[in-house]
Amino acid sequence: MLTSVEQAQSQFANGPEFDALLKQIGDRALSFRKARRLDDDIVAGFRAIGIYRAFVARRFGGLEITPDRFLETIETIAKADGSAGWVASFGVSALYLAALPVQTLEAIYRKGPDVVFAGAIFPPCPAGIADGDLVVSGRWPYASGCTGADLLGVGVSLPNGPAGDGLPRTAVFPAEQARIDETWNTMGMAGTGSHDIVAEAIRVPMDWTFIRGGPSNLEGPIYRYPSLALAAQVLTVVGLGCARRALNEISAMAQGRKSITGAPVMADRPYVQFSIAEAEAMLSAARCFFYDVTRQAMAAAENGTPDEACAARIRLACIHAAQTSYEVARRCFELGGIAAVDADHILARCMQDCAVVAQHAFMARSNYEVAGRLILGRGGRPGYP
């Protein structure tokens, strides 16, 4: 008989339905790039395969799957298209929402667990108070997937000063109460619809707010897993997927591409052989470290609460994997020669998508400094690890 965890894993993102969705994503990737968002039926497909109920508590109809299973799925989606992987990664938001009061969670999941949440936290905008509710106004950029969301969350600061040990407070409300300003226009992750959320005097009850990265109000191993570290992981793994796609593409190109000058096919050129082998080793090693710390952290969560050192190793693996993915994709682009400079070429798109991952605040190269401080016992900072 399957355990509850094994049963949940078997129900999540597999079989012909998932394969068909991946094909649709791959076939339409350029249209997402042009539209600057995913099509609604793709988001509906994510609902159907369990992306948004993956981390929802079983008491609300969710799956409570393990982090490695979710991450592997996002990585697979990202191989089909980076933007699709990025949007799907925010299925992790159910773990953020677990910091809400239980009665609020009951209201959110009353009609089922497949609730799509999108948010933008920075800059936290000052909120007013009226009859005990927050009055939320402001503009928040980088709200990935906001065009397909049921609920939105925005960062707020309270009139009586900061709360949450330096971590931001998030106010949650129905998506139709805000306006989406379509500002997203980028070279990488172009199809994520990471537009601005604009709110004007939205009333939000205090029990519909939470501290992002704060303690969960739900029980179970997944709710003890370091939530901010996992937030970095779900984005990092998009880079791993895009870099793998780039390696697969350049390897296929190398088998048949001949030079117009009469040089050997790419696969017979020593510098190509050297470069692809080195890139394969780099990416495989980064991926191994990434998933190794993931499984170690989940084992710790199953036996108690993972400590700061555990979360710090996850964050270090994220920085390393994101930076390595970008370097691998860049090398593949370089090997692609002049053909790869076409704006829609897959090698160009993979490199650009990996660049966005590597420059995200969670995984930027500068984070090596705070990672080193933690290794040397000098402490982290709010939100890290």
C-alpha positions in Angstrom: 0.0 0.0 0.0 1.3 3.5 -0.9 2.0 5.9 1.9 0.2 9.3 1.9 3.4 10.9 0.6 3.8 8.3 -2.2 0.2 8.7 -3.2 0.5 12.4 -3.4 3.7 12.1 -5.5 1.9 9.8 -7.9 -1.0 12.3 -8.4 1.3 15.2 -9.2 2.4 16.2 -12.7 2.8 13.0 -14.5 1.3 10.9 -17.3 -0.1 11.9 -20.7 -1.7 15.1 -19.5 1.6 16.4 -18.3 3.3 15.4 -21.5 0.7 17.1 -23.6 1.0 20.3 -21.6 4.8 20.3 -22.1 4.3 19.9 -25.8 1.9 22.9 -25.8 4.3 25.0 -23.9 7.2 24.2 -26.2 5.2 24.8 -29.3 3.9 28.2 -28.1 7.0 29.5 -26.3 7.5 32.3 -28.9 3.9 33.4 -28.6 4.3 33.8 -24.8 7.4 35.9 -25.5 5.5 38.1 -27.9 2.5 38.5 -25.6 4.7 39.0 -22.5 2.5 36.5 -20.6 1.3 32.9 -20.6 -2.0 32.0 -22.2 -4.8 31.3 -19.7 -5.2 27.7 -20.9 -1.6 27.0 -19.8 -2.3 28.3 -16.3 -5.4 26.1 -16.4 -3.1 23.2 -17.3 -0.9 24.0 -14.3 -4.0 23.8 -12.1 -4.9 20.4 -13.7 -1.6 18.8 -13.1 -1.4 19.9 -9.4 1.0 22.8 -9.5 -1.1 25.0 -7.2 -2.2 22.3 -4.8 1.3 20.8 -4.5 2.1 22.4 -1.1 -1.5 23.0 0.1 -2.3 21.0 3.3 -4.1 17.7 2.8 -6.8 19.0 5.2 -7.7 21.5 2.4 -7.5 19.0 -0.4 -3.8 19.6 -1.2 -0.9 17.1 -1.8 1.9 18.2 0.6 4.5 16.8 -1.9 8.2 16.8 -1.1 10.3 19.8 -2.4 12.5 17.7 -4.6 9.5 16.4 -6.5 8.2 19.9 -7.1 11.6 21.2 -8.1 12.1 18.4 -10.6 8.7 19.2 -12.2 9.5 23.0 -12.5 12.9 22.0 -14.0 11.1 19.9 -16.6 8.7 22.7 -17.5 11.6 25.1 -17.8 13.3 22.9 -20.3 10.2 23.4 -22.5 10.1 27.2 -21.8 11.8 29.3 -19.1 8.9 31.7 -18.7 6.5 28.8 -18.2 8.7 27.3 -15.6 9.1 30.6 -13.8 5.3 31.1 -13.6 4.7 27.5 -12.5 7.3 27.9 -9.8 5.0 30.2 -7.8 3.0 27.2 -6.9 5.3 27.4 -3.9 3.3 30.3 -2.6 1.0 27.9 -0.7 3.9 27.7 1.8 4.0 31.5 2.2 0.2 31.5 2.7 0.6 28.9 5.5 1.7 31.8 7.7 -1.9 33.2 7.5 -4.3 32.3 10.3 -6.0 28.9 9.9 -9.5 30.4 9.5 -8.2 32.6 6.7 -6.7 29.5 5.0 -10.1 27.8 5.4 -11.7 30.7 3.5 -9.1 30.7 0.8 -9.5 26.9 0.1 -13.2 26.6 0.7 -13.9 25.9 -3.0 -10.8 23.8 -3.5 -7.0 23.7 -3.3 -6.1 25.0 -6.8 -5.8 28.7 -5.9 -3.4 30.7 -8.0 -1.5 33.3 -6.0 0.9 36.0 -7.3 2.6 38.7 -5.4 5.1 41.6 -5.4 6.6 42.5 -2.1 9.0 45.4 -2.7 8.9 48.2 -2.1 6.6 47.8 0.9 4.1 50.6 0.7 2.7 52.4 3.8 -0.8 51.1 4.7 -3.4 53.1 6.6 -5.8 51.7 9.2 -9.6 52.0 9.2 -11.8 50.2 11.6 -9.1 47.6 12.3 -8.5 46.9 8.6 -5.5 47.9 6.5 -6.1 50.4 3.7 -3.6 49.4 1.0 -2.5 51.7 -1.9 0.6 51.7 -4.0 2.4 50.2 -6.9 4.5 47.0 -6.8 6.6 45.8 -9.8 7.7 42.3 -10.8 4.4 40.4 -10.0 5.2 37.3 -12.0 2.0 35.5 -13.2 -0.3 38.2 -11.9 -2.5 38.1 -15.1 -3.7 34.6 -14.2 -4.0 34.9 -10.4 -7.0 34.4 -8.1 -5.3 36.2 -5.2 -2.7 38.9 -5.1 -0.3 39.8 -2.3 1.6 43.0 -1.9 4.2 44.2 0.6 3.1 46.8 3.2 4.5 48.7 6.1 2.3 49.4 9.1 1.8 52.8 10.7 3.3 51.6 14.0 6.6 50.6 12.4 8.2 47.4 11.1 7.1 43.9 12.2 8.4 40.5 11.6 12.1 40.8 12.5 12.9 42.8 9.4 10.8 40.5 7.1 8.1 42.1 5.0 4.4 41.9 5.8 2.2 40.8 2.9 -1.5 41.9 2.4 -3.7 39.4 0.5 -6.8 40.2 -1.5 -8.8 39.0 -4.5 -7.1 39.8 -7.8 -10.0 41.7 -9.2 -9.6 44.4 -6.6 -6.3 45.6 -8.1 -5.3 46.8 -11.5 -2.4 45.3 -13.5 -0.3 47.8 -15.3 1.4 45.9 -18.2 5.0 47.2 -17.8 7.0 44.0 -18.3 9.3 44.3 -21.3 12.5 42.4 -20.9 15.1 40.3 -22.8 14.7 37.2 -20.6 11.7 35.6 -19.0 9.8 37.7 -21.4 6.6 35.6 -21.1 6.2 35.7 -17.4 3.8 38.6 -17.3 5.7 40.1 -14.3 3.8 43.4 -14.5 3.1 46.0 -11.8 0.2 45.6 -9.3 -1.6 48.9 -8.7 -3.8 49.2 -5.6 -6.0 52.1 -4.6 -7.5 52.1 -1.1 -8.1 48.3 -0.9 -9.4 47.3 2.5 -7.6 44.2 3.8 -8.5 42.6 7.2 -5.5 42.1 9.4 -6.0 38.4 9.4 -5.5 38.4 5.7 -1.9 39.6 6.2 1.2 37.6 7.0 5.0 37.9 7.4 6.7 36.4 4.4 9.2 33.9 5.7 7.4 33.9 9.1 6.4 30.7 11.0 3.7 28.5 9.5 0.4 27.9 11.2 0.2 24.4 9.8 1.7 21.2 11.0 3.8 18.8 9.0 7.3 18.4 7.6 6.9 20.5 4.5 5.8 23.4 6.7 9.0 23.2 8.7 11.2 23.3 5.6 12.9 26.7 5.3 10.4 28.7 3.3 12.6 31.5 2.0 15.3 29.0 1.0 12.7 27.1 -1.0 11.5 30.3 -2.6 15.0 30.8 -3.9 15.1 27.1 -5.0 12.0 27.2 -7.2 13.5 30.1 -9.2 17.0 28.6 -9.3 15.7 25.4 -10.8 14.3 27.3 -13.7 17.9 28.2 -14.6 19.0 24.6 -14.3 16.2 23.6 -16.8 17.1 26.3 -19.3 20.8 25.5 -19.1 20.0 21.8 -19.7 17.9 22.8 -22.7 20.8 24.9 -24.1 23.2 22.0 -23.7 20.8 19.6 -25.4 20.3 22.0 -28.2 24.0 22.7 -28.9 24.8 19.0 -28.7 22.2 18.3 -31.3 23.4 21.1 -33.5 27.0 19.8 -33.2 26.0 16.5 -34.7 24.9 17.8 -38.0 26.1 21.4 -38.5 28.7 21.9 -41.2 30.8 25.0 -41.7 30.3 27.0 -44.9 34.2 27.3 -45.0 34.6 23.5 -45.2 35.7 22.9 -41.6 34.6 19.6 -39.9 31.2 19.3 -38.4 31.0 20.8 -34.9 31.1 17.5 -33.2 34.5 16.7 -34.7 36.1 19.9 -33.5 38.3 19.5 -30.4 37.3 22.9 -28.9 33.6 22.0 -29.2 34.2 18.6 -27.6 36.2 20.2 -24.8 33.6 22.9 -24.2 30.6 20.7 -24.1 32.2 18.2 -21.8 33.2 20.9 -19.4 29.8 22.5 -19.5 28.2 19.1 -18.8 30.4 18.6 -15.8 29.7 22.1 -14.4 25.9 21.8 -14.8 25.7 18.2 -13.4 27.8 19.1 -10.4 25.7 22.2 -9.6 22.5 20.2 -10.0 23.9 17.4 -7.7 24.8 19.9 -4.9 21.4 21.6 -5.3 19.3 18.4 -5.0 21.6 17.0 -2.3 20.9 19.9 0.1 17.2 19.7 -0.8 16.9 16.1 0.4 19.1 16.8 3.4 16.8 19.6 4.5 13.6 17.6 4.0 15.1 14.8 6.1 15.8 17.4 8.8 12.2 18.7 8.5 10.8 15.2 8.9 12.7 14.9 12.2 12.3 18.4 13.6 13.1 21.9 12.5 16.0 22.5 10.1 18.6 24.8 11.6 20.1 28.0 10.1 23.1 26.1 8.8 20.8 23.8 6.8 19.0 26.8 5.2 22.3 28.5 4.5 23.5 25.5 2.5 20.4 25.6 0.5 20.9 29.3 -0.3 24.6 28.7 -1.2 23.5 25.9 -3.6 21.0 28.2 -5.2 23.6 31.0 -5.8 26.0 28.4 -7.2 23.4 26.7 -9.4 22.0 30.0 -10.8 25.5 31.4 -11.6 26.6 28.1 -13.1 23.4 27.8 -15.2 24.0 31.2 -16.7 27.7 30.4 -17.5 26.7 27.1 -19.1 24.0 28.7 -21.2 26.4 31.5 -22.2 29.0 29.0 -23.4 26.3 27.2 -25.4 25.3 30.4 -27.0 28.9 31.2 -27.9 29.3 27.8 -29.5 26.2 28.5 -31.5 28.0 31.1 -33.5 26.3 33.8 -35.6 23.1 31.7 -36.0 22.5 32.1 -32.2 22.2 35.9 -32.3 18.8 35.7 -33.8 16.4 37.2 -31.3 14.2 34.1 -31.3 17.0 31.5 -31.4 16.6 28.9 -28.6 20.2 29.4 -27.5 19.7 33.1 -27.2 16.5 32.6 -25.3 18.1 30.1 -22.9 21.0 32.4 -22.2 18.7 35.4 -21.6 16.4 33.4 -19.3 19.4 32.1 -17.3 20.7 35.7 -17.0 17.4 36.8 -15.3 17.7 33.9 -12.9 21.3 34.8 -12.1 20.4 38.4 -11.5 17.5 37.8 -9.2 18.1 39.2 -5.7 17.9 35.8 -4.1 20.6 34.2 -6.3 22.7 37.2 -7.4 26.5 36.6 -7.3 26.8 39.3 -4.5 25.0 36.8 -2.2 28.2 34.8 -1.9 29.4 37.5 0.6 26.6 36.8 3.1 27.0 33.1 2.4 30.6 33.4 3.4 29.7 35.4 6.5 27.5 32.5 7.6 30.2 29.9 6.9 32.6 32.0 9.0 30.1 32.5 11.8 29.5 36.2 11.2 25.7 35.9 10.8 23.3 36.5 7.9 20.8 39.3 7.3 17.0 39.6 7.4 15.6 37.2 4.8 18.9 35.3 4.4 19.1 32.4 5.0 
